Amino acid sequence: MTLKLRIAAALLTVTMAAPAMADELTFTIVNKTSEVITHFYTSPSNVEDWEEDVLGDDVIGSGESMQITIADGRRTCKYDLKFEFEGSSKLDTTTDTQDLCEMSTYTLTE
């Protein structure tokens, strides 16, 4: 049986009348898969190419979480997300689009 990656983004509603528009976006990635997340790329949805690996030399192990801050100075909320797993991983590369102004936690599961 092939494992398929399901993504569950736990969106916590911000108690504001309008969505937050910030130059700095902070959220937590939770890895509930059995694999190590080795790369995490993100870019505003209106940008054609992926920007640099947010994790750099870090990884997010199975069962671990990491707080991420995107401080790119842009005043946009909608970002494309791309996760890559350890080289011999049975999980595929995963992509998604989220409103990071409204999201406090992003959980990856199998």
ZIKARA-V875170 format. One record per run of one state. SS is the DSSP state (hx for helix, st for strand, lp for the rest). FROM is the first residue (numbers start at 1). TO is the last residue. Records with the same first field share a line. If there is no record, write none. Layout:
BEGIN
SS->FROM-TO / FROM-TO
END
This chain:
BEGIN
lp->1-5 / 9-24 / 33-36 / 45-52 / 54-59 / 61-64 / 71-77 / 86-93 / 100-104 / 110-110
st->6-8 / 25-32 / 37-44 / 53-53 / 60-60 / 65-70 / 78-85 / 94-99 / 105-109
END
